[in-house]
Amino acid sequence: MDLKTLEAAMHTFVESKGWYKPDSPHPQNPKNLAISLVLEASEVLEHFQWGDSTADKTELASELADVLLYLLQIASLHEIDLGQAVMDKLKINDGREWE
């Protein structure tokens, strides 16, 4: 599945909940989305808090999906092609050296 398909499904879901409306109790602005992204990433980290692997791959998959959904939404609202951004970053990182 490509990122554009995922992005469209994400927008359909958010719109169906009314979260893009100005009076939404869950306003989808950049600050709120960035906070939500970090909170969801923390939930990924919880799976590895006491070990090197997760006991529940289904729950981990769900948390990873939440992270991806917030990334897609933030990128889309800022008109960033996330796929291209990843490729650009890989090119930059290819020229870097890590110690």
MMTF fields as JSON, N, C-alpha, C and O atoms, coordinates in Angstrom:
{
  "mmtfVersion": "1.0.0",
  "mmtfProducer": "UNKNOWN",
  "numBonds": 395,
  "numAtoms": 396,
  "numGroups": 99,
  "numChains": 1,
  "numModels": 1,
  "chainsPerModel": [1],
  "groupsPerChain": [99],
  "chainIdList": ["A"],
  "bondAtomList": [4, 2, 8, 6, 12, 10, 16, 14, 20, 18, 24, 22, 28, 26, 32, 30, 36, 34, 40, 38, 44, 42, 48, 46, 52, 50, 56, 54, 60, 58, 64, 62, 68, 66, 72, 70, 76, 74, 80, 78, 84, 82, 88, 86, 92, 90, 96, 94, 100, 98, 104, 102, 108, 106, 112, 110, 116, 114, 120, 118, 124, 122, 128, 126, 132, 130, 136, 134, 140, 138, 144, 142, 148, 146, 152, 150, 156, 154, 160, 158, 164, 162, 168, 166, 172, 170, 176, 174, 180, 178, 184, 182, 188, 186, 192, 190, 196, 194, 200, 198, 204, 202, 208, 206, 212, 210, 216, 214, 220, 218, 224, 222, 228, 226, 232, 230, 236, 234, 240, 238, 244, 242, 248, 246, 252, 250, 256, 254, 260, 258, 264, 262, 268, 266, 272, 270, 276, 274, 280, 278, 284, 282, 288, 286, 292, 290, 296, 294, 300, 298, 304, 302, 308, 306, 312, 310, 316, 314, 320, 318, 324, 322, 328, 326, 332, 330, 336, 334, 340, 338, 344, 342, 348, 346, 352, 350, 356, 354, 360, 358, 364, 362, 368, 366, 372, 370, 376, 374, 380, 378, 384, 382, 388, 386, 392, 390],
  "bondOrderList": [1, 1, 1, 1, 1, 1, 1, 1, 1, 1, 1, 1, 1, 1, 1, 1, 1, 1, 1, 1, 1, 1, 1, 1, 1, 1, 1, 1, 1, 1, 1, 1, 1, 1, 1, 1, 1, 1, 1, 1, 1, 1, 1, 1, 1, 1, 1, 1, 1, 1, 1, 1, 1, 1, 1, 1, 1, 1, 1, 1, 1, 1, 1, 1, 1, 1, 1, 1, 1, 1, 1, 1, 1, 1, 1, 1, 1, 1, 1, 1, 1, 1, 1, 1, 1, 1, 1, 1, 1, 1, 1, 1, 1, 1, 1, 1, 1, 1],
  "groupList": [{"groupName": "MET", "atomNameList": ["N", "CA", "C", "O"], "elementList": ["N", "C", "C", "O"], "formalChargeList": [0, 0, 0, 0], "bondAtomList": [1, 0, 2, 1, 3, 2], "bondOrderList": [1, 1, 2], "singleLetterCode": "M", "chemCompType": "L-PEPTIDE LINKING"}, {"groupName": "ASP", "atomNameList": ["N", "CA", "C", "O"], "elementList": ["N", "C", "C", "O"], "formalChargeList": [0, 0, 0, 0], "bondAtomList": [1, 0, 2, 1, 3, 2], "bondOrderList": [1, 1, 2], "singleLetterCode": "D", "chemCompType": "L-PEPTIDE LINKING"}, {"groupName": "LEU", "atomNameList": ["N", "CA", "C", "O"], "elementList": ["N", "C", "C", "O"], "formalChargeList": [0, 0, 0, 0], "bondAtomList": [1, 0, 2, 1, 3, 2], "bondOrderList": [1, 1, 2], "singleLetterCode": "L", "chemCompType": "L-PEPTIDE LINKING"}, {"groupName": "LYS", "atomNameList": ["N", "CA", "C", "O"], "elementList": ["N", "C", "C", "O"], "formalChargeList": [0, 0, 0, 0], "bondAtomList": [1, 0, 2, 1, 3, 2], "bondOrderList": [1, 1, 2], "singleLetterCode": "K", "chemCompType": "L-PEPTIDE LINKING"}, {"groupName": "THR", "atomNameList": ["N", "CA", "C", "O"], "elementList": ["N", "C", "C", "O"], "formalChargeList": [0, 0, 0, 0], "bondAtomList": [1, 0, 2, 1, 3, 2], "bondOrderList": [1, 1, 2], "singleLetterCode": "T", "chemCompType": "L-PEPTIDE LINKING"}, {"groupName": "GLU", "atomNameList": ["N", "CA", "C", "O"], "elementList": ["N", "C", "C", "O"], "formalChargeList": [0, 0, 0, 0], "bondAtomList": [1, 0, 2, 1, 3, 2], "bondOrderList": [1, 1, 2], "singleLetterCode": "E", "chemCompType": "L-PEPTIDE LINKING"}, {"groupName": "ALA", "atomNameList": ["N", "CA", "C", "O"], "elementList": ["N", "C", "C", "O"], "formalChargeList": [0, 0, 0, 0], "bondAtomList": [1, 0, 2, 1, 3, 2], "bondOrderList": [1, 1, 2], "singleLetterCode": "A", "chemCompType": "L-PEPTIDE LINKING"}, {"groupName": "HIS", "atomNameList": ["N", "CA", "C", "O"], "elementList": ["N", "C", "C", "O"], "formalChargeList": [0, 0, 0, 0], "bondAtomList": [1, 0, 2, 1, 3, 2], "bondOrderList": [1, 1, 2], "singleLetterCode": "H", "chemCompType": "L-PEPTIDE LINKING"}, {"groupName": "PHE", "atomNameList": ["N", "CA", "C", "O"], "elementList": ["N", "C", "C", "O"], "formalChargeList": [0, 0, 0, 0], "bondAtomList": [1, 0, 2, 1, 3, 2], "bondOrderList": [1, 1, 2], "singleLetterCode": "F", "chemCompType": "L-PEPTIDE LINKING"}, {"groupName": "VAL", "atomNameList": ["N", "CA", "C", "O"], "elementList": ["N", "C", "C", "O"], "formalChargeList": [0, 0, 0, 0], "bondAtomList": [1, 0, 2, 1, 3, 2], "bondOrderList": [1, 1, 2], "singleLetterCode": "V", "chemCompType": "L-PEPTIDE LINKING"}, {"groupName": "SER", "atomNameList": ["N", "CA", "C", "O"], "elementList": ["N", "C", "C", "O"], "formalChargeList": [0, 0, 0, 0], "bondAtomList": [1, 0, 2, 1, 3, 2], "bondOrderList": [1, 1, 2], "singleLetterCode": "S", "chemCompType": "L-PEPTIDE LINKING"}, {"groupName": "GLY", "atomNameList": ["N", "CA", "C", "O"], "elementList": ["N", "C", "C", "O"], "formalChargeList": [0, 0, 0, 0], "bondAtomList": [1, 0, 2, 1, 3, 2], "bondOrderList": [1, 1, 2], "singleLetterCode": "G", "chemCompType": "PEPTIDE LINKING"}, {"groupName": "TRP", "atomNameList": ["N", "CA", "C", "O"], "elementList": ["N", "C", "C", "O"], "formalChargeList": [0, 0, 0, 0], "bondAtomList": [1, 0, 2, 1, 3, 2], "bondOrderList": [1, 1, 2], "singleLetterCode": "W", "chemCompType": "L-PEPTIDE LINKING"}, {"groupName": "TYR", "atomNameList": ["N", "CA", "C", "O"], "elementList": ["N", "C", "C", "O"], "formalChargeList": [0, 0, 0, 0], "bondAtomList": [1, 0, 2, 1, 3, 2], "bondOrderList": [1, 1, 2], "singleLetterCode": "Y", "chemCompType": "L-PEPTIDE LINKING"}, {"groupName": "PRO", "atomNameList": ["N", "CA", "C", "O"], "elementList": ["N", "C", "C", "O"], "formalChargeList": [0, 0, 0, 0], "bondAtomList": [1, 0, 2, 1, 3, 2], "bondOrderList": [1, 1, 2], "singleLetterCode": "P", "chemCompType": "L-PEPTIDE LINKING"}, {"groupName": "GLN", "atomNameList": ["N", "CA", "C", "O"], "elementList": ["N", "C", "C", "O"], "formalChargeList": [0, 0, 0, 0], "bondAtomList": [1, 0, 2, 1, 3, 2], "bondOrderList": [1, 1, 2], "singleLetterCode": "Q", "chemCompType": "L-PEPTIDE LINKING"}, {"groupName": "ASN", "atomNameList": ["N", "CA", "C", "O"], "elementList": ["N", "C", "C", "O"], "formalChargeList": [0, 0, 0, 0], "bondAtomList": [1, 0, 2, 1, 3, 2], "bondOrderList": [1, 1, 2], "singleLetterCode": "N", "chemCompType": "L-PEPTIDE LINKING"}, {"groupName": "ILE", "atomNameList": ["N", "CA", "C", "O"], "elementList": ["N", "C", "C", "O"], "formalChargeList": [0, 0, 0, 0], "bondAtomList": [1, 0, 2, 1, 3, 2], "bondOrderList": [1, 1, 2], "singleLetterCode": "I", "chemCompType": "L-PEPTIDE LINKING"}, {"groupName": "ARG", "atomNameList": ["N", "CA", "C", "O"], "elementList": ["N", "C", "C", "O"], "formalChargeList": [0, 0, 0, 0], "bondAtomList": [1, 0, 2, 1, 3, 2], "bondOrderList": [1, 1, 2], "singleLetterCode": "R", "chemCompType": "L-PEPTIDE LINKING"}],
  "groupTypeList": [0, 1, 2, 3, 4, 2, 5, 6, 6, 0, 7, 4, 8, 9, 5, 10, 3, 11, 12, 13, 3, 14, 1, 10, 14, 7, 14, 15, 16, 14, 3, 16, 2, 6, 17, 10, 2, 9, 2, 5, 6, 10, 5, 9, 2, 5, 7, 8, 15, 12, 11, 1, 10, 4, 6, 1, 3, 4, 5, 2, 6, 10, 5, 2, 6, 1, 9, 2, 2, 13, 2, 2, 15, 17, 6, 10, 2, 7, 5, 17, 1, 2, 11, 15, 6, 9, 0, 1, 3, 2, 3, 17, 16, 1, 11, 18, 5, 12, 5],
  "groupIdList": [1, 2, 3, 4, 5, 6, 7, 8, 9, 10, 11, 12, 13, 14, 15, 16, 17, 18, 19, 20, 21, 22, 23, 24, 25, 26, 27, 28, 29, 30, 31, 32, 33, 34, 35, 36, 37, 38, 39, 40, 41, 42, 43, 44, 45, 46, 47, 48, 49, 50, 51, 52, 53, 54, 55, 56, 57, 58, 59, 60, 61, 62, 63, 64, 65, 66, 67, 68, 69, 70, 71, 72, 73, 74, 75, 76, 77, 78, 79, 80, 81, 82, 83, 84, 85, 86, 87, 88, 89, 90, 91, 92, 93, 94, 95, 96, 97, 98, 99],
  "secStructList": [7, 7, 2, 2, 2, 2, 2, 2, 2, 2, 2, 2, 2, 2, 2, 2, 6, 6, 6, 6, 1, 6, 6, 7, 1, 1, 7, 7, 7, 2, 2, 2, 2, 2, 2, 2, 2, 2, 2, 2, 2, 2, 2, 2, 2, 2, 6, 6, 6, 6, 1, 1, 1, 7, 1, 7, 2, 2, 2, 2, 2, 2, 2, 2, 2, 2, 2, 2, 2, 2, 2, 2, 2, 2, 2, 2, 2, 6, 6, 7, 7, 2, 2, 2, 2, 2, 2, 2, 2, 2, 2, 2, 2, 2, 6, 7, 7, 7, 7],
  "xCoordList": [0.844, 0.0, 0.892, 1.888, 0.548, 1.384, 0.941, -0.156, 1.814, 1.543, 0.33, -0.404, 0.111, -1.044, -2.359, -3.317, -2.411, -3.614, -3.839, -4.962, -2.762, -2.86, -3.273, -4.099, -2.691, -3.015, -4.492, -5.158, -4.995, -6.41, -7.319, -8.323, -6.97, -7.771, -7.737, -8.753, -6.572, -6.436, -7.319, -8.024, -7.289, -8.126, -9.607, -10.393, -9.993, -11.39, -11.826, -12.915, -10.983, -11.3, -11.419, -12.399, -10.427, -10.423, -11.634, -12.284, -11.94, -13.11, -14.398, -15.325, -14.469, -15.688, -15.94, -17.084, -14.889, -15.017, -15.278, -15.564, -15.18, -15.402, -14.219, -14.363, -13.062, -11.911, -11.252, -10.397, -11.646, -11.127, -12.019, -11.666, -13.15, -14.059, -13.476, -12.822, -13.718, -13.155, -13.568, -12.801, -14.756, -15.238, -14.986, -15.599, -14.101, -13.823, -13.219, -12.4, -13.624, -12.977, -11.562, -10.801, -11.226, -9.894, -9.304, -9.133, -8.991, -8.504, -7.211, -6.261, -7.206, -6.089, -5.102, -4.875, -4.517, -3.522, -2.122, -1.965, -1.108, 0.238, 0.725, 1.319, 0.48, 0.939, 0.28, 0.967, -1.023, -1.73, -1.297, -1.156, -1.088, -0.658, 0.757, 1.035, 1.65, 3.016, 3.016, 3.757, 2.19, 2.078, 1.563, 2.095, 0.535, -0.043, 0.971, 1.018, 1.778, 2.816, 3.791, 4.126, 4.236, 5.189, 4.547, 5.185, 3.3, 2.6, 2.493, 2.711, 2.16, 2.046, 3.408, 3.514, 4.457, 5.801, 6.206, 6.892, 5.781, 6.051, 5.348, 5.871, 4.179, 3.464, 4.195, 4.127, 4.886, 5.733, 6.852, 7.146, 7.463, 8.576, 8.16, 8.957, 6.933, 6.453, 6.568, 6.747, 6.467, 6.549, 7.937, 8.091, 8.937, 10.304, 10.879, 12.088, 10.001, 10.443, 11.251, 12.243, 10.853, 11.51, 12.172, 12.471, 12.397, 13.049, 13.355, 13.073, 13.933, 14.344, 13.309, 13.504, 12.212, 11.168, 9.808, 9.688, 8.8, 7.452, 6.71, 6.932, 5.846, 5.041, 3.826, 3.239, 3.452, 2.22, 2.453, 2.369, 2.745, 3.026, 1.814, 1.971, 0.623, -0.588, -0.719, -1.036, -0.477, -0.542, 0.571, 0.348, 1.767, 2.866, 2.512, 2.75, 1.953, 1.542, 0.535, 0.597, -0.384, -1.389, -0.74, -1.123, 0.23, 0.913, 1.757, 1.798, 2.417, 3.193, 2.278, 2.643, 1.099, 0.132, -0.294, -0.424, -0.511, -0.858, 0.236, -0.053, 1.495, 2.622, 2.611, 2.756, 2.44, 2.431, 1.275, 1.445, 0.117, -1.029, -0.762, -1.088, -0.175, 0.145, 1.23, 1.16, 2.226, 3.245, 2.623, 2.924, 1.758, 1.089, 0.272, 0.285, -0.44, -1.298, -0.481, -0.802, 0.562, 1.415, 2.044, 2.043, 2.572, 3.192, 2.167, 2.449, 0.998, -0.033, -0.486, -0.63, -0.708, -1.17, -0.117, -0.442, 1.146, 2.22, 2.66, 3.675, 1.881, 2.162, 3.573, 4.292, 3.945, 5.241, 4.996, 4.177, 5.712, 5.66, 6.551, 7.775, 5.951, 6.7, 7.604, 8.723, 7.126, 7.963, 9.223, 10.32, 9.056, 10.214, 11.122, 12.346, 10.522, 11.315, 12.188, 13.339, 11.641, 12.412, 13.569, 14.697, 13.291, 14.353, 15.442, 16.63, 15.034, 16.002, 16.858, 18.072, 16.227, 16.96, 17.926, 19.042, 17.505, 18.409, 19.632, 20.74, 19.441, 20.568, 21.526, 22.744, 20.976, 21.814, 22.561, 23.768, 21.83, 22.444, 23.512, 24.464, 23.349, 24.332, 25.706, 26.73, 25.723, 26.992, 27.541, 28.62, 26.812, 27.233, 28.073, 28.003, 28.85, 29.635, 29.18, 29.024, 28.972, 28.62, 29.772, 30.401, 30.028, 31.104, 30.562, 31.324],
  "yCoordList": [-1.171, 0.0, 1.238, 1.283, 2.234, 3.424, 4.49, 4.423, 5.471, 6.51, 7.365, 7.794, 7.616, 8.436, 7.746, 8.405, 6.449, 5.695, 5.763, 5.973, 5.583, 5.681, 7.085, 7.254, 8.082, 9.478, 9.765, 10.401, 9.307, 9.526, 8.84, 9.413, 7.62, 6.903, 7.636, 7.714, 8.175, 8.927, 10.161, 10.437, 10.92, 12.131, 11.773, 12.483, 10.703, 10.262, 9.968, 10.366, 9.275, 8.956, 10.222, 10.394, 11.112, 12.338, 13.197, 13.732, 13.331, 14.111, 13.476, 14.186, 12.152, 11.468, 11.701, 11.643, 11.959, 12.247, 13.727, 14.114, 14.558, 15.996, 16.731, 17.861, 16.105, 16.697, 17.837, 18.538, 18.028, 19.173, 20.405, 21.486, 20.251, 21.385, 22.342, 21.917, 23.651, 24.652, 24.461, 24.799, 23.928, 23.761, 22.355, 21.965, 21.6, 20.225, 20.195, 21.047, 19.213, 19.054, 18.476, 18.448, 18.019, 17.475, 18.208, 17.608, 19.512, 20.278, 19.695, 19.406, 19.537, 18.911, 19.967, 20.109, 20.706, 21.719, 21.135, 20.119, 21.775, 21.206, 20.906, 19.855, 21.811, 21.59, 20.345, 19.492, 20.239, 19.081, 17.782, 16.754, 17.831, 16.63, 16.217, 15.027, 17.189, 16.879, 16.284, 15.34, 16.833, 16.272, 14.837, 13.943, 14.625, 13.289, 12.307, 11.15, 12.758, 11.904, 11.433, 10.25, 12.354, 12.004, 11.065, 10.121, 11.321, 10.442, 9.028, 8.054, 8.917, 7.59, 6.912, 5.7, 7.693, 7.112, 6.586, 5.569, 7.279, 6.804, 5.481, 4.626, 5.314, 4.053, 2.915, 1.766, 3.223, 2.215, 1.827, 0.645, 2.818, 2.576, 1.707, 0.905, 1.853, 1.045, -0.457, -1.247, -0.841, -2.264, -2.844, -4.061, -1.985, -2.436, -1.968, -2.03, -1.499, -0.923, -1.907, -1.516, -3.159, -4.117, -5.26, -6.304, -5.072, -6.129, -5.69, -4.557, -6.595, -6.301, -6.673, -6.42, -7.27, -7.633, -7.368, -7.186, -7.349, -7.089, -8.41, -9.386, -8.415, -9.611, -9.664, -10.728, -8.53, -8.463, -7.714, -6.487, -8.46, -7.851, -7.121, -6.136, -7.587, -6.926, -5.539, -4.583, -5.426, -4.12, -3.204, -2.011, -3.757, -2.958, -2.45, -1.284, -3.3, -2.893, -1.754, -0.822, -1.828, -0.783, 0.551, 1.599, 0.507, 1.742, 2.302, 3.515, 1.44, 1.893, 2.536, 3.53, 1.965, 2.542, 3.931, 4.839, 4.113, 5.445, 6.453, 7.576, 6.055, 6.941, 7.317, 8.489, 6.325, 6.59, 7.51, 8.402, 7.3, 8.146, 9.608, 10.505, 9.852, 11.238, 11.814, 12.987, 11.021, 11.494, 11.872, 12.925, 11.008, 11.288, 12.569, 13.379, 12.74, 13.913, 15.194, 16.183, 15.188, 16.376, 16.708, 17.868, 15.716, 15.949, 16.48, 17.426, 15.884, 16.294, 17.728, 18.503, 18.08, 19.433, 20.488, 21.662, 20.066, 20.991, 20.821, 21.375, 20.045, 19.805, 19.26, 19.691, 18.304, 17.629, 16.234, 15.477, 15.912, 14.561, 13.701, 13.73, 12.949, 12.19, 11.146, 10.921, 10.513, 9.549, 10.199, 9.653, 11.375, 12.095, 12.576, 12.549, 13.016, 13.467, 12.332, 12.554, 11.12, 9.952, 9.691, 9.451, 9.738, 9.487, 10.56, 10.251, 11.817, 12.916, 12.714, 12.919, 12.314, 12.111, 10.935, 10.999, 9.863, 8.728, 9.142, 8.681, 10.007, 10.493, 11.309, 11.157, 12.173, 12.958, 12.024, 12.16, 11.079, 10.17, 9.282, 8.874, 8.987, 8.159, 8.819, 8.136, 10.137, 10.863, 11.164, 11.741, 10.781, 11.069, 9.923, 8.784, 10.255, 9.258, 9.269, 10.332, 8.092, 7.974, 7.298, 6.371, 7.772, 7.187, 6.205, 5.61],
  "zCoordList": [0.0, 0.0, 0.0, 0.723, -0.796, -0.877, 0.131, 0.684, 0.355, 1.348, 0.99, 1.88, -0.284, -0.69, -0.344, 0.06, -0.496, -0.127, 1.376, 1.835, 2.143, 3.601, 4.032, 4.929, 3.383, 3.7, 3.435, 4.252, 2.314, 1.982, 2.999, 3.422, 3.391, 4.39, 5.722, 6.412, 6.092, 7.335, 7.313, 8.284, 6.2, 6.095, 6.137, 6.764, 5.492, 5.516, 6.942, 7.357, 7.692, 9.08, 9.924, 10.649, 9.835, 10.65, 10.314, 11.212, 9.036, 8.627, 9.13, 9.519, 9.126, 9.583, 11.073, 11.525, 11.827, 13.257, 13.524, 14.657, 12.48, 12.639, 13.249, 13.715, 13.25, 13.92, 13.144, 13.684, 11.875, 11.12, 11.271, 10.8, 11.912, 12.104, 13.137, 14.09, 12.939, 13.864, 15.325, 16.227, 15.569, 16.941, 17.491, 18.484, 16.863, 17.282, 18.684, 19.028, 19.495, 20.798, 20.67, 21.637, 19.463, 19.175, 17.967, 16.906, 18.119, 16.966, 16.397, 17.124, 15.11, 14.415, 13.933, 12.731, 14.871, 14.507, 14.711, 15.389, 14.127, 14.197, 15.618, 15.859, 16.545, 17.928, 18.525, 19.088, 18.409, 18.976, 18.309, 18.971, 17.01, 16.294, 16.698, 16.846, 16.878, 17.303, 18.714, 18.991, 19.599, 20.953, 20.873, 21.53, 20.072, 19.939, 19.369, 19.787, 18.424, 17.841, 18.92, 18.988, 19.75, 20.805, 21.826, 22.292, 22.169, 23.112, 22.553, 23.274, 21.281, 20.666, 20.563, 20.754, 20.26, 20.211, 21.586, 21.694, 22.623, 23.993, 24.256, 24.97, 23.687, 23.859, 23.14, 23.576, 22.05, 21.402, 22.367, 22.547, 22.975, 23.9, 25.077, 25.562, 25.539, 26.657, 26.382, 27.308, 25.134, 24.786, 25.059, 25.159, 25.179, 25.38, 26.713, 26.933, 27.598, 28.863, 29.701, 30.316, 29.738, 30.623, 29.855, 30.435, 28.583, 27.82, 26.405, 26.013, 25.649, 24.279, 23.236, 22.047, 23.67, 22.723, 23.35, 24.562, 22.514, 22.994, 23.201, 22.485, 24.175, 24.436, 23.518, 23.323, 22.959, 22.173, 20.863, 20.817, 19.801, 18.503, 17.933, 17.211, 18.245, 17.744, 18.34, 17.633, 19.638, 20.297, 19.798, 19.588, 19.608, 19.064, 17.675, 17.363, 16.849, 15.503, 15.563, 14.761, 16.506, 16.675, 17.049, 16.528, 17.941, 18.353, 17.203, 17.001, 16.464, 15.306, 14.263, 13.635, 14.088, 13.154, 13.618, 12.796, 14.914, 15.433, 15.117, 14.704, 15.308, 15.004, 13.527, 13.177, 12.669, 11.227, 10.837, 10.006, 11.426, 11.105, 11.463, 10.685, 12.626, 12.993, 12.089, 11.723, 11.723, 10.781, 9.443, 8.882, 8.941, 7.671, 7.739, 6.812, 8.847, 8.973, 9.07, 8.411, 9.877, 9.997, 8.649, 8.236, 7.969, 6.66, 5.663, 4.928, 5.636, 4.689, 4.934, 3.988, 6.181, 6.5, 6.173, 5.996, 6.093, 5.732, 4.282, 3.859, 3.527, 2.114, 1.892, 0.99, 2.738, 2.629, 2.077, 2.598, 1.027, 0.468, 1.359, 1.23, 2.246, 3.236, 2.586, 3.045, 1.528, 0.821, 0.271, 0.393, -0.337, -0.871, 0.248, 0.117, 1.352, 2.499, 3.03, 3.409, 3.057, 3.51, 2.548, 2.98, 1.256, 0.281, 0.369, 0.281, 0.541, 0.69, 1.933, 1.899, 3.025, 4.276, 4.163, 4.678, 3.495, 3.287, 2.486, 2.759, 1.5, 0.689, 1.557, 1.454, 2.408, 3.326, 4.274, 4.476, 4.849, 5.814, 5.178, 5.842, 3.899, 3.205, 3.209, 3.224, 3.196, 3.194, 4.58, 4.711, 5.604, 6.98, 7.546, 7.083, 8.536, 9.26, 10.723, 11.322, 11.283, 12.685, 13.42, 12.908, 14.604, 15.405, 16.385, 17.148]
}
